[in-house]
Amino acid sequence: MVVLVWIGAGMAVLGLAILSYCIVGAWKARKAGLDDAALRARLQRLVVWNLGALMVSMLGLMVLVAGIFLA
């Protein structure tokens, strides 16, 4: 069951990496000085990535905890 721990840790790290991408992307979008509609469109695309990253992180942590309990 050690494999589950490593898979879960990898998924959690992947989710955190995507969350970092979302944070940097939102920061760059705000600094770009876009008009309201363009900024809203760019941030709406980032929200989809953000929710996906949270889901991957959550699933990774669930797999990690399951691997720890089963080990």
Secondary structure, 3 states (H helix, E strand, C coil): CHHHHHHHHHHHHHHHHHHHHHHHHHHHHHHCCCCHHHHHHHHHHHHHHHHHHHHHHHHHHHHHHHHHHHC
